[in-house]
Structure formats: C-alpha cells, structure tokens
Amino acid sequence: MLLLLNTEFLEMQKISILGCGWLGFPLAQKLVKSGFNVKGSTTSEEKLSQLKEAGINPFLIAVTENKIEGNMSEFLKDSDILIINIPPKLRSSNIENFVDKIKNLIPFIEQSTIEKVLFVSSTSVYGDLPLENNQKAVVFSEESNPKPDTEGGRQLLETENLLLNNNHFSTTVLRFGGLIGAERQPVKHLAGRQNLENSDAPVNLIHQTDCIAVIEKIILNNSFGEVFNAVAPFHPSRKEYYISKAKMLGLTAPHFNENTISEGKIISAEKITNLLKYNFNTEKY
C-alpha cells in the first residue's frame, strides 16, 4: 500500500526544470528514474535530442533581461513544480541583470499550474568577514542576516525575496556552496598557481550527487516555503583542502600567500540534516 501511494504521488507530480546544464540535466535524469514526469529546458538546439533520449520532455528556452525566447507557457503547462536553475552571469564583461530575467519569468509562473517553486541560489548571499588574529570564522545559518558583498550575491538575494514574497506559489530557496563533482574540481584550475589569497578561509562545498539528492528529498518531503543552506559539514581551510586535493590528484600543489588577512565564513547546513534527515556523502569530497 505504501509503495502504491508513493507511485501515485510520483505520477501526479509533474516537474519543469528551467536549465538542464551541469546540475539540471543529471537532476532531470534522476527524477525520471524515480518516476516523475519531467520537462527540461536548454538554450542549445543540439542538446534537445539528448534530453529526449533521457526521457525528458525537451524545450528550447532562453530567459533574457528583455524577453523570453521559446514556448514558456507550454513548458510550464500542467506542471506542479518548477525548478529554476539558471545561475546569474556576472563574472565576465557581459554582465547581466539577473533580477530582471526572473521578473520576466514570474508572470508566466503566475498564469500557469505551478504551485511550488524551487530556486537554486548560492551561499554568496552571505558576505565574507575578515579572519584577523586567528579568530574563528563566523557561522551563518538560514536565520542569519544575509549581507552579500558581491554583485552576484546581491542579485541572488533580491531574486530570492521576489520569489519568496509571491503569493501565487510557494517557494523554497536552496543556497548551494561551491559546486564540485563530475569533472568540476577547482583545484585543477589552482594547481601550480602562486600567491593565492585567503589561505585560512574555510571551504564550503557541495558535491553534485548531494545537490541532486537534497533536491529530490525536498520534493518527496514537500518541504516548500523554506530556505535551506546546502553545504557539506566539513570546513578545512582553503590551503589545507586544495594542497591535499592536488596531491591526491597528482597535480602541482598551489602556493598560498599567508601574509595577508583571509576573509571567509562557515555555512551551516544543520537545518537540512535536522529537518530533512539528510546525511551528506562526505567521502565524495
């Protein structure tokens, strides 16, 4: 009987994933395997067939500051849950207004069957603080007051509030730490580099497999209307972690400048472990 109820729940829940890239595509694959009906969007025509072959209903959609290209209404039609997984592009010369992109999206959500939104955000909404005189890093939980110190963090926080305060649907915000896994390992870009800053700053990382498992846990537990930090519960210093990881992978260890004051923070994910009963797979790190 329990299995029957679970199967009925999965069949009833239709999910649209806006952004099937590094995280969204394997997430969609996992949800399809779990029995969900999944629509997925991409900005690449070449990827449409890849999505279809994985059992994902594919859509070619691009959300911009000024308009939405593609059939957004059909993409959201009959879906119960929308996962917004389109990170802001703010690290290049082509800086965008991410808040305006989501403002363009919201009317489509309001006019659709979507009842629940899961917004993939970032722990960059919490600003870094100086670690002077060997003092310990400040621990930030979901109850902490976010004070972003980067443009990306500021735009993400504004976007979070836009979605959380909308009464047409219930939003859960998921703030991921640094993303690793599936060939994404920052030490590969740091190997052999000299005079790196923030040697004492704690790392706040999350593996792709944990990202996917946490999202599925939120859906199955119907944990909407929440804010969650999602970071593995271990926080060695950048120097300790990346030198160790370089040696493990046979790479040249990076060199850190320890004569400057580090800035950083520790992100607590106790809410996820307590409320969702989720255990991070720390062996992956």
matplotlib code that plots the C-alpha trace (Angstrom):
import matplotlib.pyplot as plt

x = [0.0, 2.8, 4.5, 1.2, 0.7, 4.3, 3.8, 0.6, 2.4, 5.2, 2.8, 0.8, 3.9, 4.9, 8.2, 9.6, 13.4, 14.5, 18.1, 19.4, 23.1, 25.8, 23.2, 19.9, 20.5, 21.6, 18.9, 16.3, 17.7, 17.4, 13.8, 12.8, 14.3, 12.4, 9.1, 8.4, 7.2, 9.9, 10.1, 13.6, 14.8, 18.0, 19.4, 21.2, 19.3, 22.0, 21.0, 17.3, 17.8, 20.0, 17.2, 14.6, 16.7, 16.9, 13.1, 12.9, 10.3, 12.7, 12.1, 14.3, 14.1, 16.2, 15.3, 16.8, 16.5, 14.1, 12.2, 11.7, 12.6, 10.7, 7.3, 7.4, 3.6, 3.8, 6.9, 5.0, 1.6, 0.3, 3.4, 3.1, 6.7, 9.2, 12.9, 14.7, 18.4, 19.8, 22.8, 23.5, 26.2, 28.2, 31.8, 32.5, 32.5, 29.0, 27.3, 23.5, 20.6, 19.6, 16.7, 15.1, 15.3, 13.3, 10.9, 10.2, 9.6, 7.3, 4.1, 4.4, 4.6, 1.6, -0.5, 0.4, -0.5, 2.8, 2.1, 5.7, 9.0, 12.5, 15.0, 18.7, 20.6, 24.0, 25.7, 27.2, 24.2, 26.3, 29.3, 32.8, 34.3, 38.0, 39.7, 42.1, 44.3, 43.5, 39.8, 37.4, 35.2, 31.6, 29.0, 26.0, 22.7, 19.4, 18.4, 21.5, 21.0, 22.5, 24.8, 26.2, 29.4, 29.4, 27.1, 26.1, 25.2, 23.1, 21.2, 20.5, 19.2, 16.9, 15.7, 15.1, 12.9, 10.9, 10.0, 9.5, 7.1, 5.0, 1.6, 0.8, 3.1, 5.2, 9.0, 11.8, 15.3, 18.2, 21.6, 24.4, 28.0, 30.9, 29.9, 32.2, 31.9, 31.5, 34.9, 34.3, 37.1, 38.5, 42.0, 42.5, 42.5, 44.5, 47.3, 50.7, 49.5, 51.4, 50.4, 46.8, 44.7, 42.5, 44.7, 42.8, 39.3, 37.1, 35.8, 32.0, 31.5, 28.7, 29.1, 26.8, 25.4, 24.4, 22.8, 20.6, 19.7, 18.8, 16.5, 14.8, 14.4, 12.8, 10.3, 9.4, 9.1, 7.0, 9.4, 8.3, 8.1, 11.6, 15.2, 17.9, 21.7, 23.3, 26.9, 28.8, 29.6, 33.3, 35.3, 39.1, 41.0, 41.5, 45.2, 44.7, 42.0, 43.5, 47.0, 45.7, 43.4, 46.3, 48.5, 45.6, 45.1, 48.8, 48.8, 51.3, 50.2, 49.1, 51.0, 49.2, 50.2, 49.9, 51.0, 47.6, 44.4, 42.0, 38.3, 35.6, 32.8, 31.4, 27.9, 25.8, 23.6, 22.1, 18.6, 18.8, 20.2, 17.7, 14.5, 15.1, 17.1, 19.7, 23.3, 25.9, 28.2, 31.4, 33.5, 32.9, 34.9]
y = [0.0, 2.4, 1.7, 2.3, 5.6, 6.6, 5.6, 7.7, 10.7, 10.4, 10.1, 13.2, 15.4, 16.9, 18.9, 21.5, 22.2, 25.5, 25.0, 21.5, 22.1, 20.7, 20.2, 20.3, 17.5, 14.8, 16.0, 15.5, 12.1, 11.1, 12.4, 10.5, 7.3, 8.0, 8.1, 11.8, 13.3, 15.8, 18.7, 20.2, 23.4, 24.1, 27.0, 24.6, 23.0, 20.3, 19.2, 18.7, 15.1, 14.3, 15.4, 13.4, 10.2, 10.5, 10.5, 14.3, 16.3, 18.9, 22.6, 25.3, 28.3, 31.3, 33.8, 37.2, 40.6, 41.8, 38.8, 35.0, 33.1, 29.8, 28.5, 29.1, 28.7, 25.1, 24.4, 25.2, 23.7, 21.0, 21.1, 21.3, 22.2, 24.5, 24.2, 27.4, 26.5, 29.3, 31.0, 34.6, 35.5, 38.2, 37.2, 38.3, 41.6, 40.7, 41.4, 40.8, 41.9, 38.6, 40.1, 41.4, 37.9, 36.4, 39.4, 38.4, 34.8, 35.4, 36.4, 33.1, 31.2, 33.1, 32.2, 28.5, 25.5, 25.8, 25.6, 25.2, 26.7, 25.6, 28.3, 27.3, 30.1, 30.4, 30.9, 34.1, 35.9, 35.7, 38.1, 37.1, 38.5, 39.1, 36.4, 38.5, 37.4, 33.7, 34.3, 31.6, 32.2, 33.3, 30.6, 31.5, 29.7, 30.3, 32.6, 34.8, 38.2, 37.9, 40.7, 40.0, 41.7, 40.8, 41.8, 38.2, 37.7, 40.9, 40.0, 36.5, 37.8, 40.2, 37.4, 35.1, 37.8, 38.3, 34.6, 34.1, 37.0, 36.0, 34.6, 32.8, 29.9, 28.5, 28.9, 27.0, 28.7, 26.3, 28.0, 25.8, 26.2, 25.7, 23.1, 20.2, 16.8, 15.4, 16.8, 20.1, 20.3, 23.8, 22.6, 21.7, 25.5, 26.3, 23.7, 25.3, 28.8, 31.2, 33.7, 32.7, 34.7, 33.6, 30.7, 30.4, 30.8, 27.7, 25.9, 25.4, 22.8, 20.6, 17.6, 17.2, 14.0, 15.7, 18.6, 16.1, 14.1, 17.2, 18.5, 15.1, 15.0, 18.4, 17.3, 14.0, 15.7, 18.5, 21.0, 24.2, 27.6, 27.1, 28.4, 25.8, 26.1, 23.1, 22.6, 19.5, 19.6, 19.9, 23.1, 22.8, 25.9, 26.6, 25.9, 22.6, 21.4, 22.4, 21.3, 17.9, 17.6, 18.5, 15.8, 13.2, 14.0, 14.1, 17.8, 20.5, 22.0, 25.7, 28.2, 30.4, 33.9, 33.7, 37.3, 38.7, 38.6, 36.0, 36.6, 33.9, 32.2, 28.9, 27.9, 25.7, 23.0, 21.8, 22.6, 20.2, 17.4, 18.0, 18.8, 16.6, 13.9, 14.2, 12.9, 14.3, 11.8, 13.2, 10.5, 12.3, 15.4]
z = [0.0, 0.9, -2.5, -4.3, -2.6, -3.4, -7.1, -7.2, -5.8, -8.3, -11.2, -10.0, -9.6, -12.9, -12.8, -15.1, -14.8, -16.2, -17.0, -17.8, -17.6, -15.2, -12.4, -14.2, -16.7, -14.2, -11.8, -14.5, -15.3, -11.6, -11.3, -14.4, -13.0, -9.7, -11.7, -12.1, -15.3, -16.2, -18.7, -19.2, -20.9, -22.7, -24.7, -27.1, -30.0, -30.1, -26.6, -27.3, -28.6, -25.6, -23.3, -25.2, -25.2, -21.4, -21.1, -20.5, -22.5, -24.1, -24.6, -26.3, -24.0, -23.2, -20.4, -21.0, -19.4, -22.0, -23.1, -23.0, -26.2, -26.6, -25.5, -21.8, -21.4, -22.8, -20.8, -17.5, -18.6, -16.3, -14.1, -10.4, -9.6, -11.3, -10.5, -11.5, -12.1, -14.2, -12.4, -13.0, -15.4, -13.6, -13.9, -17.4, -19.3, -20.4, -17.1, -17.0, -14.8, -13.3, -11.3, -14.5, -16.0, -13.2, -13.2, -16.9, -15.8, -12.8, -14.8, -16.7, -13.4, -12.0, -15.0, -15.0, -13.0, -11.0, -7.2, -6.0, -7.0, -6.0, -6.7, -6.8, -5.2, -3.6, -0.2, -1.8, -0.3, 3.0, 2.8, 3.8, 7.0, 7.9, 9.9, 12.0, 14.9, 14.3, 15.2, 14.1, 11.1, 11.7, 11.2, 9.1, 9.3, 7.5, 10.4, 9.8, 8.2, 4.6, 3.8, 0.3, -0.7, -4.4, -7.2, -7.8, -4.1, -4.1, -7.2, -5.9, -2.6, -4.4, -6.6, -3.6, -2.0, -5.2, -5.3, -1.5, -1.3, -4.2, -3.0, -6.3, -5.4, -2.6, -3.0, -1.4, -1.8, -1.8, -1.2, -2.5, -1.5, -4.0, -6.6, -7.2, -8.9, -12.4, -13.5, -11.7, -9.2, -8.5, -7.7, -11.3, -12.0, -8.9, -9.4, -9.6, -9.1, -6.8, -4.1, -3.8, -1.3, 1.6, 2.8, 6.1, 4.7, 5.3, 2.3, 1.9, -0.8, -2.1, -4.5, -7.4, -6.0, -2.8, -4.8, -6.6, -3.5, -1.5, -4.2, -4.5, -0.7, -0.7, -3.3, -1.7, 1.7, 0.2, 2.0, 0.3, 1.8, 3.2, 2.9, 3.1, 3.1, 1.4, 2.2, 3.3, 7.1, 6.9, 6.6, 6.3, 5.2, 1.5, 1.9, 3.7, 1.3, -2.0, -1.3, -0.1, -3.1, -5.5, -4.1, -4.2, -7.9, -8.8, -9.5, -8.5, -5.2, -5.3, -3.2, -0.8, 0.4, 4.2, 4.8, 4.1, 6.2, 5.0, 4.6, 4.8, 6.6, 7.6, 6.3, 8.5, 6.9, 10.2, 9.0, 6.2, 8.3, 11.1, 9.1, 6.0, 7.9, 5.1, 5.5, 3.2, 1.4, 2.8, 1.1, -2.2, -1.1]

ax = plt.figure().add_subplot(projection="3d")
ax.plot(x, y, z, "-o")
ax.set_aspect("equal")
plt.show()
